[in-house]
């Protein structure tokens, strides 16, 4: 198993760099997550986890932040 991503930013960048097809909305969300240090809301964090899972990528490490 691949190691978890240390931060939300790292996870977002990995998704953007992957070959996984993304909607415009998901791409916009991931781009903002990669550049904006504001912590994610619970709903945003849940969506990021879902996107990672669907892409077959590892999760975010416990306590991961932007």
ZINORTA-V457551 format. One record per backbone hydrogen bond with DSSP energy under -0.5 kcal/mol. CO is the residue of the C=O (numbers start at 1). NH is the residue of the N-H. E is the energy in kcal/mol with one decimal. If there is no record, write none. Layout:
co: [CO/CO]
nh: [NH/NH]
e: [E/E]
//
This chain:
co: [5/7/8/9/10/11/12/13/14/15/23/24/25/26/27/28/29/30/31/32/35/41/42/43/44/45/46/47/48/49/50/51/52/52/53/59/61/65/65]
nh: [61/11/12/13/14/15/16/17/18/18/27/28/29/30/31/32/33/34/35/36/37/45/46/47/48/49/50/51/52/53/54/55/56/57/56/5/64/8/9]
e: [-3.6/-1.8/-2.7/-2.7/-2.1/-2.1/-2.4/-2.0/-0.8/-0.6/-2.7/-2.4/-2.4/-2.7/-2.4/-2.4/-2.4/-2.0/-1.3/-2.6/-0.6/-2.7/-2.2/-2.1/-2.5/-2.2/-2.2/-2.6/-2.4/-2.4/-2.6/-1.6/-0.6/-2.6/-1.2/-2.9/-2.2/-0.9/-0.6]
//
